[in-house]
Amino acid sequence: MITTISPLERKLIEPDLLPPQIQRIADMLTEYGVKYSNNQPVVMYDNGTAGLVYVDFYLPIYRGLIIDYIEDMPESRMQAKFNLYRQNSWPAVMLKYEDIHKSNWQEKLYDILHRCY
């Protein structure tokens, strides 16, 4: 009998297991020696109401830069999320699948980090 494990159960069993695209970004940050927290809750205000938003990567040394991997998200929702970050004065980079599969994506992202440092 084969027992299947749901993604939530797997996350509880293996908390360090990241989705492949997010792991790709984490590997790049680690390779470049960039300190980060992943799945970090940050306080955001939306129309005067405080709430927690969980971001893929939070880089405190880089002016609190947020890096979010966006997959299958409509452009309008992605823009709304980016606007929320901007309204809360959080610098943010949104990455899509095609962004992290270009030949020089690591260097481009590192250049952005350098400008935030």
Stockholm file with secondary structure:
# STOCKHOLM 1.0

chainA/1-117         MITTISPLERKLIEPDLLPPQIQRIADMLTEYGVKYSNNQPVVMYDNGTAGLVYVDFYLPIYRGLIIDYIEDMPESRMQAKFNLYRQNSWPAVMLKYEDIHKSNWQEKLYDILHRCY
#=GR chainA/1-117 SS CCCCCCHHHHHHHCTTCCCHHHHHHHHHHHHTTCCCEEEEEEEEEETTEEEEEEEEEEETTTTTEEEEECCSCCHHHHHHHHHHHHHTTCCEEEECTTGGGSTTHHHHHHHHHHHHC
#=GC SS_cons         CCCCCCHHHHHHHCTTCCCHHHHHHHHHHHHTTCCCEEEEEEEEEETTEEEEEEEEEEETTTTTEEEEECCSCCHHHHHHHHHHHHHTTCCEEEECTTGGGSTTHHHHHHHHHHHHC
//
